[in-house]
Amino acid sequence: MSDIILLDTGPLGLITHPLGSVESDSCNKWMQSQITTGNHVLVAGIADYELRREMLLNGI
C-alpha cells in the first residue's frame, strides 16, 4: 500500500528552486525516495498558484 503525501508551498519551493541549496538538495532526495518507494506526491492547486505567483514576482 502506498501513502499519499501532500506538499505545501514550503517543501514545494525547496524542490523547485532553480538555484538549489543543501536543504533543497536534501528535500529533492527525500521526494525522489518517496516516489521510488511507490508513494504518491501531490500538490494542492492553491500551493501551486502561490508558488508560481511568488516566482513571477521575484523574476524566477
C-alpha positions as CSV (number, residue, x, y, z in Angstrom):
1,M,0.0,0.0,0.0
2,S,1.3,3.4,-0.9
3,D,1.0,6.7,1.0
4,I,-0.2,10.0,-0.3
5,I,2.0,12.9,0.5
6,L,0.5,16.4,0.0
7,L,3.2,19.1,-0.4
8,D,2.7,22.6,0.9
9,T,4.5,25.7,-0.5
10,G,7.5,25.3,1.9
11,P,8.8,21.9,0.6
12,L,7.5,22.6,-2.9
13,G,9.5,25.8,-3.0
14,L,12.6,23.9,-1.9
15,I,12.1,21.2,-4.6
16,T,11.5,23.7,-7.4
17,H,14.0,26.4,-6.6
18,P,16.4,26.9,-9.5
19,L,19.5,27.8,-7.6
20,G,19.3,25.0,-5.1
21,S,20.9,24.7,-1.7
22,V,21.9,21.9,0.8
23,E,18.3,22.0,2.2
24,S,16.9,22.0,-1.4
25,D,19.0,19.1,-2.4
26,S,18.0,17.1,0.7
27,C,14.4,17.8,0.0
28,N,14.7,16.6,-3.6
29,K,16.4,13.4,-2.5
30,W,13.6,12.8,0.0
31,M,11.0,13.3,-2.6
32,Q,12.7,11.0,-5.1
33,S,12.9,8.3,-2.4
34,Q,9.2,8.7,-1.8
35,I,8.4,8.3,-5.5
36,T,10.8,5.3,-5.7
37,T,9.0,3.5,-2.9
38,G,5.7,4.0,-4.6
39,N,4.2,6.8,-2.6
40,H,2.2,9.5,-4.4
41,V,3.3,13.1,-4.1
42,L,0.6,15.6,-4.7
43,V,0.4,19.4,-4.7
44,A,-2.7,21.4,-3.9
45,G,-3.8,23.8,-6.5
46,I,-3.6,26.8,-4.2
47,A,0.0,25.8,-3.3
48,D,0.9,25.7,-7.0
49,Y,-0.7,29.0,-7.6
50,E,1.0,30.7,-4.6
51,L,4.4,29.4,-5.6
52,R,4.1,30.3,-9.2
53,R,2.9,33.8,-8.2
54,E,5.9,34.3,-5.9
55,M,8.3,33.1,-8.6
56,L,6.8,35.5,-11.1
57,L,7.0,38.4,-8.6
58,N,10.7,37.6,-8.0
59,G,11.6,37.2,-11.6
60,I,12.5,33.5,-11.3
